[in-house]
């Protein structure tokens, strides 16, 4: 899935996402991913640009790209990073 393949969120979806965030979401932003595995945000940007297997966003809310926590957990594990914080 490329960035353009991700569904564009409606206003209702964005509100649902906001509600889910309060309860612990199944989505995360790339900054959250970087923090969770202990690397810098520029490192994540580099991985995304360099590696074809970097996960695509699961959902786009306006200009915010959201990634599946489960997918990002698998990706981090494939790179031998701890997944405890994801």
C-alpha positions in Angstrom: 0.0 0.0 0.0 1.4 3.4 -0.9 0.5 6.6 0.9 -2.1 7.4 -1.8 -3.7 4.0 -1.3 -4.6 4.8 2.3 -8.2 5.8 2.9 -8.9 9.5 3.4 -10.7 10.0 6.7 -14.0 11.7 6.9 -14.9 14.1 9.7 -16.7 11.3 11.5 -13.6 9.1 11.2 -11.4 11.8 12.6 -13.8 12.2 15.6 -13.8 8.4 16.1 -10.0 8.4 16.0 -9.9 11.2 18.6 -12.2 9.1 20.8 -10.1 6.0 20.3 -6.9 7.9 21.2 -8.4 8.5 24.7 -8.9 4.8 25.2 -5.6 3.6 23.7 -5.6 3.5 20.0 -4.6 0.9 17.4 -3.0 3.7 15.4 0.1 5.7 15.9 2.0 8.5 14.2 5.6 8.2 13.2 6.9 10.4 16.0 5.2 8.1 18.5 6.9 5.1 16.8 10.3 6.8 16.9 9.8 7.5 20.6 8.6 4.0 21.4 11.7 2.3 19.9 14.2 4.9 21.0 15.3 6.4 17.7 15.2 9.9 16.4 12.4 11.1 14.2 14.9 11.9 11.4 15.9 8.2 11.6 12.3 7.1 10.9 12.1 9.6 8.0 15.3 8.1 6.5 14.0 4.5 6.9 10.8 5.5 5.2 12.6 7.1 2.3 15.2 4.3 1.9 13.4 1.1 2.5 10.6 -0.2 0.3 9.3 -2.5 3.1 8.6 0.4 5.5 4.9 0.2 6.4 2.4 2.4 4.6 -0.1 4.5 6.6 -3.2 2.7 7.5 -5.3 5.8 7.6 -4.9 9.5 6.7 -6.7 12.1 8.8 -6.2 15.4 6.9 -2.5 15.8 6.8 -1.8 13.3 9.6 -0.7 9.8 8.6 -1.6 7.1 11.0 0.1 3.7 11.1 -1.3 0.5 12.5 0.4 -0.3 15.9 0.3 -4.0 15.1 2.1 -3.4 11.8 4.7 -1.0 13.4 5.3 -3.6 16.2 6.1 -6.2 13.5 8.3 -3.9 11.7 10.2 -2.9 14.8 10.6 -6.6 15.7 12.0 -7.3 12.2 14.7 -4.7 13.0 15.4 -6.2 16.4 14.0 -3.3 18.3 12.1 -3.8 21.5 8.3 -3.6 20.9 7.4 -3.2 24.6 6.5 0.5 24.1 4.3 0.0 21.0 
